[in-house]
Amino acid sequence: MSKKIALLINNDTLVKYGEANNVINAFIGEVAHDLENSAGIKYLEVTPDKKIESCQILYIIKRAHFYPLSGFIHEVGKHWDDKDFLKWLNKEMKEKPV
């Protein structure tokens, strides 16, 4: 059984990524720490129905670290629940390789 992976973002910052159990605990901590400003905090879990490949997750993480002020993580959070998320992500990967 493989472990679930998740991302925690706060507006345009990748706060944490890794095993879902650890990330959900960080999410709870972030929200509890700053409840008034928690609107930008999002917990994004990679579920089987997402069909995201490991290279796509690595791209998100690498781009967040190498280009933190690019607005990319905000866009990931905005597009995450779209049915065309993977199409959008693949376009980003092709246009802006890291």
Short mmCIF file of the C-alpha atoms (twelve columns), coordinates in Angstrom:
data_MODEL
# 
_entry.id   MODEL 
# 
loop_
_atom_site.group_PDB 
_atom_site.id 
_atom_site.type_symbol 
_atom_site.label_atom_id 
_atom_site.label_alt_id 
_atom_site.label_comp_id 
_atom_site.label_asym_id 
_atom_site.label_seq_id 
_atom_site.Cartn_x 
_atom_site.Cartn_y 
_atom_site.Cartn_z 
_atom_site.pdbx_PDB_model_num 
ATOM 1  C CA . MET A 1  0.000   0.000  0.000   1 
ATOM 2  C CA . SER A 2  1.461   3.345  -1.002  1 
ATOM 3  C CA . LYS A 3  1.253   6.351  1.250   1 
ATOM 4  C CA . LYS A 4  -0.946  9.299  0.365   1 
ATOM 5  C CA . ILE A 5  0.853   12.497 -0.569  1 
ATOM 6  C CA . ALA A 6  -0.425  15.995 0.171   1 
ATOM 7  C CA . LEU A 7  0.580   19.623 -0.245  1 
ATOM 8  C CA . LEU A 8  -0.142  22.497 2.121   1 
ATOM 9  C CA . ILE A 9  -0.191  25.944 0.558   1 
ATOM 10 C CA . ASN A 10 -0.789  29.385 1.963   1 
ATOM 11 C CA . ASN A 11 -1.596  31.811 -0.834  1 
ATOM 12 C CA . ASP A 12 1.581   31.604 -2.943  1 
ATOM 13 C CA . THR A 13 3.754   29.642 -0.529  1 
ATOM 14 C CA . LEU A 14 4.277   25.901 -0.410  1 
ATOM 15 C CA . VAL A 15 4.267   25.459 3.360   1 
ATOM 16 C CA . LYS A 16 4.680   21.680 3.576   1 
ATOM 17 C CA . TYR A 17 4.517   18.578 1.432   1 
ATOM 18 C CA . GLY A 18 4.855   14.886 2.151   1 
ATOM 19 C CA . GLU A 19 2.840   12.104 3.708   1 
ATOM 20 C CA . ALA A 20 -0.793  13.186 4.051   1 
ATOM 21 C CA . ASN A 21 -0.994  12.444 7.807   1 
ATOM 22 C CA . ASN A 22 1.876   14.832 8.530   1 
ATOM 23 C CA . VAL A 23 0.596   17.505 6.181   1 
ATOM 24 C CA . ILE A 24 -2.940  17.453 7.620   1 
ATOM 25 C CA . ASN A 25 -1.463  18.013 11.093  1 
ATOM 26 C CA . ALA A 26 0.460   21.021 9.770   1 
ATOM 27 C CA . PHE A 27 -2.749  22.278 8.129   1 
ATOM 28 C CA . ILE A 28 -4.612  22.102 11.434  1 
ATOM 29 C CA . GLY A 29 -1.728  23.914 13.127  1 
ATOM 30 C CA . GLU A 30 -1.636  26.670 10.485  1 
ATOM 31 C CA . VAL A 31 -5.376  27.296 10.725  1 
ATOM 32 C CA . ALA A 32 -5.399  27.201 14.531  1 
ATOM 33 C CA . HIS A 33 -2.398  29.551 14.693  1 
ATOM 34 C CA . ASP A 34 -3.909  32.258 12.507  1 
ATOM 35 C CA . LEU A 35 -7.656  31.706 12.193  1 
ATOM 36 C CA . GLU A 36 -8.365  35.250 11.007  1 
ATOM 37 C CA . ASN A 37 -6.020  34.924 8.020   1 
ATOM 38 C CA . SER A 38 -6.675  31.286 7.138   1 
ATOM 39 C CA . ALA A 39 -8.588  31.933 3.883   1 
ATOM 40 C CA . GLY A 40 -5.457  31.370 1.765   1 
ATOM 41 C CA . ILE A 41 -4.505  28.099 3.444   1 
ATOM 42 C CA . LYS A 42 -5.322  25.019 1.380   1 
ATOM 43 C CA . TYR A 43 -4.748  21.320 1.955   1 
ATOM 44 C CA . LEU A 44 -4.335  19.525 -1.381  1 
ATOM 45 C CA . GLU A 45 -4.316  15.737 -1.213  1 
ATOM 46 C CA . VAL A 46 -3.149  13.653 -4.140  1 
ATOM 47 C CA . THR A 47 -5.934  11.099 -4.498  1 
ATOM 48 C CA . PRO A 48 -6.107  8.256  -7.063  1 
ATOM 49 C CA . ASP A 49 -8.877  10.036 -8.991  1 
ATOM 50 C CA . LYS A 50 -6.470  12.971 -9.541  1 
ATOM 51 C CA . LYS A 51 -4.216  10.704 -11.642 1 
ATOM 52 C CA . ILE A 52 -1.178  12.860 -10.906 1 
ATOM 53 C CA . GLU A 53 2.154   11.220 -11.666 1 
ATOM 54 C CA . SER A 54 5.149   11.549 -9.371  1 
ATOM 55 C CA . CYS A 55 7.024   13.667 -11.945 1 
ATOM 56 C CA . GLN A 56 4.138   16.168 -11.870 1 
ATOM 57 C CA . ILE A 57 4.234   16.398 -8.071  1 
ATOM 58 C CA . LEU A 58 8.000   16.865 -8.210  1 
ATOM 59 C CA . TYR A 59 7.541   19.630 -10.771 1 
ATOM 60 C CA . ILE A 60 5.121   21.458 -8.442  1 
ATOM 61 C CA . ILE A 61 7.551   21.148 -5.516  1 
ATOM 62 C CA . LYS A 62 10.633  22.151 -7.534  1 
ATOM 63 C CA . ARG A 63 8.945   25.124 -9.154  1 
ATOM 64 C CA . ALA A 64 7.651   26.296 -5.777  1 
ATOM 65 C CA . HIS A 65 11.169  26.182 -4.333  1 
ATOM 66 C CA . PHE A 66 13.092  27.609 -7.293  1 
ATOM 67 C CA . TYR A 67 10.572  30.343 -8.174  1 
ATOM 68 C CA . PRO A 68 8.705   31.212 -4.970  1 
ATOM 69 C CA . LEU A 69 7.477   34.621 -6.145  1 
ATOM 70 C CA . SER A 70 6.125   33.470 -9.507  1 
ATOM 71 C CA . GLY A 71 2.485   33.045 -8.459  1 
ATOM 72 C CA . PHE A 72 2.614   29.388 -9.486  1 
ATOM 73 C CA . ILE A 73 1.526   27.880 -6.170  1 
ATOM 74 C CA . HIS A 74 -1.442  30.230 -6.030  1 
ATOM 75 C CA . GLU A 75 -2.393  29.006 -9.519  1 
ATOM 76 C CA . VAL A 76 -2.012  25.366 -8.433  1 
ATOM 77 C CA . GLY A 77 -4.462  26.000 -5.599  1 
ATOM 78 C CA . LYS A 78 -6.835  27.816 -7.937  1 
ATOM 79 C CA . HIS A 79 -6.811  25.063 -10.588 1 
ATOM 80 C CA . TRP A 80 -6.565  22.025 -8.266  1 
ATOM 81 C CA . ASP A 81 -10.254 21.101 -8.373  1 
ATOM 82 C CA . ASP A 82 -10.729 21.882 -12.077 1 
ATOM 83 C CA . LYS A 83 -11.450 18.942 -14.341 1 
ATOM 84 C CA . ASP A 84 -8.683  20.216 -16.632 1 
ATOM 85 C CA . PHE A 85 -6.060  20.476 -13.875 1 
ATOM 86 C CA . LEU A 86 -3.685  18.000 -15.499 1 
ATOM 87 C CA . LYS A 87 -4.043  19.670 -18.876 1 
ATOM 88 C CA . TRP A 88 -3.183  23.005 -17.271 1 
ATOM 89 C CA . LEU A 89 -0.252  21.472 -15.336 1 
ATOM 90 C CA . ASN A 90 1.157   19.722 -18.408 1 
ATOM 91 C CA . LYS A 91 1.015   23.007 -20.308 1 
ATOM 92 C CA . GLU A 92 2.909   24.725 -17.478 1 
ATOM 93 C CA . MET A 93 5.490   21.935 -17.448 1 
ATOM 94 C CA . LYS A 94 6.049   22.264 -21.184 1 
ATOM 95 C CA . GLU A 95 6.179   26.076 -21.225 1 
ATOM 96 C CA . LYS A 96 8.211   26.557 -18.039 1 
ATOM 97 C CA . PRO A 97 10.517  23.590 -17.405 1 
ATOM 98 C CA . VAL A 98 12.513  23.418 -14.148 1 
# 
